C-alpha cells in the first residue's frame, strides 16, 4: 500500500529534478562528454593561437583570465538552453508538464524544480571546465574547487531569467532573439573576454546591470584566490535577480499551465 | 453535499429507482457486493453545484451540478466542445472555476481551488491526450510518477511490475515511448494513473481512436478495478462505452446538463423503444409523401429519415409498404437518445 501522506515539499521538488536526471543520464555519453570537450577546444584555440598575441589581461595570464570566465559562460548557456527551448518543448510540444501537474505537485513546485535542475547543470558544466583547465595547469586547484558553486548560482540565475523569457514566447523561433540579442552581448561585455573597466565610462553601467558580470567577478575571485568585500554585492545582485525573475516567471507561466 | 439534500427533483427520483435497479442486478454477485459497499459509505466522492467556466465569450460550463457516489462509474456524454474536459480539469485543479455565489465543488471533502494537491494525491488522471514523456522509456515514465506520488523505491518497482503485467505491457517495459502503438500508450497512461492506488480514476475519453480489441481490454480492466471499489469518472462519446461501464450518466451540451440518470432508465424515459431507419433515397421519397402514423416521430435528414416509436407494429406497418428493403428496424439505444438530446446539427467546436 503506498503511503497515505502527501509527499513533502522537498520530495515534490526533487521529483522534478529526478525526472531531468533520468533523462540526462539516459544518454550519458552524448550528454556528459561535450561539457569536457568544449574547454579542450578552447584551450587549444587560445593556447595555440590567441595566447601568442595577448599574454596578460588585467594582471592575469590571458588564458587564465578567459578560462575563469568560461566556467560561468558554460553554466549560463546550458541553463539558458534548458529552460528556454527545453521548457518550451516540455510545455507546448511534449505536454510533459501537463502530465506532471495531474500528480500531486503544484506549478510552483514544478518550476522551482526546473530552476534547481538548471542550477545543477550549471554546476556540472563549470565543474567540467574546471577539471580540464586544472589538468592543464591553467587554474590551480585550491579555492577554485568552490568555483563550480558559482556555476550553480549562474545556472539558477539564467534558469530563472530564461523561464521568464519563455513565459513571453509563443513561437519557439523567438528564442533566437534571446540568444543573439541578450546572451551574446553578455558574453562579450561582462568581463569574460576583457575587463569591464576598460569599456567607455558611459557604457560601464550597462555592463554592471548585466547579470553575468557579477557571476564573472565572483568566479574569478575563486579562481585566483583574491577576495574583496564588493563580492558580497555581486552575490546579493545575483540572488535578487534570480528571485525576482523567478517569481514573475512562475506567476506568468501559471496562467499558461492552469486554464 | 449529501444526496438527500440535493434540490434537484430527478435525483430524488433516482433514489427511488435505486431499489428497482438493485433488484434487477442482484443476480450478479460482484455487483451486489458493490452495492452493499456503496451503502456503507454513501457520502458522495464528488459533489458539484452550479459550476461556471468561460473562455472569453465562450461558455464552457454553464451552471452544472451533479454528485458521484463512491465505487460507482459516473459518465459524461457530450459532443466535442460540450465542456467535458474542462470539467475534469476543474475537478483536479488544473483549470480554475469561476466564483459564483452558490458555486461549490468538493472532491473527497477538498476544494480543488485551494486543495488540489490533496485531491490529486487521491486521484489518478488519464487525460484526453497521451502526455507520456518521450525522453524516457516505459518503466522510467512510471518511475518518475512513483517519485511524484512519494512512493519508496522497492514498493514502486514492485507496483510497476504488477501494473505492466495487468495491462499486458511487461514485454515493453524497456521500450521507448515512440515504439509503442496507440493502444499500448493508452494502457501505459492508465497504468501511470493507477500507480499510487488512487480512490478515484478520472478517464477523459479513455478509448478514443483505439481498435476494438484494445477497447475491450481497457473496458475489462476498468470494470475489474471498479469492482474492487474504485470510483470512476469517465467522459466519452462512445455510447457503447457509456452503456457498458457507467452506473450513472450525465448528458451535457454547451456546458449544461441535459439529462442525468441510469443508462437503462434514461432510455426507458426519454426515447421511444424502436427505430426504423431508411437507407435508400427512393424509399425515403415514397415515405416522405405519406402521412406519418400516430405515435411515430420522424427525425434525421429528409433523404435518410429515422422514425421512432414505442409501438413496433406501427413501424412494421410502415416498412411493409416498402419493396426490396432499404430499411432496418431495431431497438433504440443510447446513441438515439444522445442525438435526440444534443441535436443532429454540428456546433462550432465539432
Interface residues (C-beta under 8 A of the other chain):
Chain A: X1 X2 X3 X5 X6 X7 X8 X11 X12 X14 X15 X18 X19 X22 X23 X26 X94 X95 X96 X98 X99 X100 X101 X102 X103 X104 X105 X106 X257 X258 X259
Chain B: X55 X86 X89 X92 X93 X94 X95 X96 X116 X117 X118 X120 X121 X125 X127 X129 X131 X132 X133 X134 X135 X136 X140 X143 X144 X145 X147 X148 X149 X150 X151 X152 X155 X159 X192 X193 X195 X196 X197
